[in-house]
Each structure stands twice: as structure tokens, then as C-alpha cells.
């Protein structure tokens, strides 16, 4: 159902130093402006439950990422049984563990915590910095994937050699499926954010931000903007179902 909203707001066009004022707009169900150059996005899960009209009638504060301090990582005591090793496969994925033991997941979240703070998107230097952070998170995920696959291969070999019970084999298959699903979802999340940041970097003069409105004058650029934003939103929705990642907002 289409809704008609009357709104007036001023967006700073940072690249040319002018001001754009938008008045009457016809909004589609996704909140995107049809006739103007502005796009209403809902990038912050903190605001998801607000009535759509509120985005036009009140000023919302920009989202801020969760706080992750740097920690000194420690190794857990060695697992004493195959069963413990099977259980640990999903530590940091399905099971929360203290940050000092969450060597990979905690660092990924720390690098991804603020990659799309809206106010930073007007700053080319900030976009470049957050793009580097997202790529660092991907490298960490590469190492995590390698570590998990090596552990899974060793566990599977021992299970096949008779160090097993039917129940343990079932638990292993269940946990291995969680690991594989998570790795796929985590790559999708990080890669879609990298694609969006690369697009913003390459089109830095093609948009301006005043949260939650994004001014994207060129039609083709606006359509691509919307497409990539929707994909990174899908990536976020995939990863926040894993409890250790539920605090992520970008």
C-alpha cells in the first residue's frame, strides 16, 4: 500500500557545497522515495520497530556500533575427550564464550562494529578506513574457517576409527552443519558490506547522508545504492541469528 507523506528536510550536498530541500514525496512500502532524489533507508535495527511515519516526523539519532575493547587472548585448557572437541566446534558461533577465548569471532565483530555509521559516509577517509576494517574481518574469517575445517577433519577421522557412539556421531553432524552454515553466512555478511563500501568509495560524489535519508540524485546510482544496501541488510539478518553476533547493527 502506497502512503503519501508531506515532509521537508534539508540535506547537505557535501561534494558541491549546495543544499537540497525535498518536499512532497510518494513513498513505496520499502520506504524508498519514488519521485525525489532521496532514499529513506532503515539501516539500524535499533529503529526497526518504529512506525514508518516516525522517520518523517521526528529526528532520530544515528546508530552507534556496540563497544568492543581490545582483549588479551588466552587458550582454553585442552579438551580431554572427543565429545568436548565436538562441543567446542560451535563455541563462538552458537555458544557465547568469554572474549579472551573467542579468538576469531570477537575480532571479526570488533572490526565490523561501526563500518557503516551513517555520518561517516560523508567522509571519504572514513569509508576507506572502514573498508580496510571489513577486509581485515574477512581475513580473520579465512583463518577461522581453516582452523574449524582442520579440527572437523581430525574429529571425523577419529570418529571413523571407532572413537565414537551413535549419539556422538549425531552431535558431530549437527554441530558440523552449524559450522558450515555459519561460515557461509559470515562470508555473505562481510562480502556484501565490502561491496557496498566499495560502491560508496567509487561514487563518493554521488550521494550525501543525513540519517535516515540518503540523497542520491542520479537514477542509476540510486538503484544500485538501494540494491547493494538491501543485500548487506540481508547479510546482517543472516549473521545476527547466531547469539555471539546478535549485537551487530551493520
N, C-alpha and C positions, 0 to 999 in steps of 0.2 A: 504494500500500500504506500502510495506516494504522499508525502506530507510537505506542506508549504510553510516555510519559516521565514519570518522577516528578521533580518539581523544586520547589524552594522558593526564592522570591526576594521581595524587598520592593521595592515601587515607591512612590516619594513622590508623593502626590497634591498637587501644589503649590498648586492653587487652593483647597483646603479644609483643608489642613494635616493631613490624616489619612494613615494608612498602609494599603496593601492588600497582603495576602500571598496568593500563589497557590500551590496545592499540586499535586495530580494533574491533568494535562491530557492530553487526547487531541489529537494534532496531525495535521493533514492534510498532504498532500505538499508544499504550498507553505509549510509552516511556520506556518500560522495556527492559533491556538487556537480550538477549536470550542465548548468549554463555559465557558471563563472569559472575563473581560473584557480579557484581554491578547492582544496580537498580537506574534508574532515576525516581524520583517522582516529581510531581508538586504540592507541598503542600500549596503553598502560592497564594491566589487569587490575590495578587498584581502583580504576574507574569503571570497570566493566558493568557493574550493576546499576549504574546511574541511569536515570531516564534520559533518552536521547535529547530531549528538549533542554536538559540542563547544560549540555555542551554549548548551547547558544545563549543561555540566559545568565550563566554565572561564569566567573573566572576560575579555572582550575589550576592548581599548582602543578608544575611539571613533575613527572615521576623521577624518583631518585633510586638508584640501584641499591640492593642490600649491601651491608657492610661486611667485608671480608678482610680481616687483618692478616698480615704475614705470620706464618707459624713455623716452628721448627719441627720438621717431620721426624717421626720415630717409626721403627719397625715393630710390628706386633710380635709377640712371642711365637715361635714356630708352631704350626699346627701339629698336634700329636697323632691325629688319625686322618684317614681319607675322608671320613664323614665331616670333620672340621674343615678340611680343604674345600669340600663341596659347598659347605655353608658359606665360606668366605668368598666364593665367586661373586655373590651378589652384594657383598659389603660395599657401601658407597654407591650402589645402584638402586637396590630395593630396600636395603637396610641402612639407616643412618649410623655412622660411626664417628668418633671424635675426629676433629680436623687433623690432628697430628698424625693420624693413621690413614687418612684419606688422601694419599699422595697425589693421585691424578684428578679425581673429581673436584676436590677443593680448589686446586689451582685452575682448573677449567672454569669453574664458577667465578673465581676471583678475576680472571681476565675478561669474562663475558658480562660482568655485573652492570656495567654502565656504557656499553658500546653504542647505544642509541638514545642517550639523553637528548631530548629534542633541542634544547638551547645550544648544545654543542654542534648541531648540524649546520649552523650558520658559519662555522669556523673551519676552514679547510685544514688547518693544522690538527684540530681535534679529530676530524674524520680520518686523517692519515694515521694518527696515534691509535684510534680505536680499531682501525683496520689491522694494524700490526698486532694489537691485542687478540683480535679474533683469530688471526693466523697462528699466533702462539698457542692459543687454546686448541687449535686443530693439531698442531704438532704433539701436544701433550696427549690428545686423544689417540694419535697414532701409536704412541708408546704404551698407552693403557691397553689398546686393542692387542698389541703384540704380546704384552705380559699376560693378558687373560687367555689368549689363544694358546700360548705355550703351557700355561697351567692346566687348561682344559685338556690339551693333548696328553699331558703326563697323567692326569687323573683318569682319563679314558683308558689309557694303556694299562694302568693298574687294575681298573675295574674289569677289563677283559682278561686279565691274568688271574682272576679269582678273588681279588681283594674286595669282595662285594656281597651284597644281598639284593634281592629284588627291590626292596624298599629304597636302598641307597641308589640303585641304578635309576629308579623313577625320579628320585630327588635330583640326581645329577642332570637328567634330561630336562627337567623342569627349570632348574637354575641356568643351564646352558642356553635354553630358549630365551630366558630373560636377558642374559648377557648379549646374545646376538641381536635381539630386538633393540636393546638399549644402544648398542654400538651404531646400528643403522639410524636410529632416531637422533642420536647425538651428532652424527655427521651431517644429517639433514639440517638440523638446527643451526649448527655452526656455518655450514656452507651457504645456507640461504641468507644468513646475516652478512657473510663476506660478500656475496653477490650484491646485496642491497647497498652496502657501504662502498663497494667499487663503483656502482652506478652513481651514487651521490658524489663521490670523488670526481668522476668523469663529467658530471653535469652540475658542478658547483655553482655556476652562474644561472642555472635554470630553475631554481626554486628558492624560497625563503620560508622560514618557520616562525610561527607564533602559536605555540601549543594551545589547543589541539588542531590548529589549522595549518595547512601547508600550501603555500602559494606556488603553483606550478603552471605558468602561463602557456607553454607550448603543449598542444594537444597530444602529440605522440609521446613526449616526455612524461606527461601526466599519466597516460595509460600505462606506460612501462613502470612508472613510480608505483602506481596502485597494484600492478601485478606482482612486482618484487616484494612490496610491503606485505601483501596477502600471503605470499609464500613464506616469508620469515615469521609471520604470525602463526602459520601452520606449524612451522618448526618449533616455535616456543610452546604451542599447545601439546606437541608430542613429548617434549622433554619434561615438562612440569608434572607429568603423571608419575614420575619417579621421585619418591619422597625427598631425597637429598637435594633435588633441583627445584622443589616446589616454590622456593622464594624468588626464582628468576622472573624478571619482568620484561626482558627484551629478547 
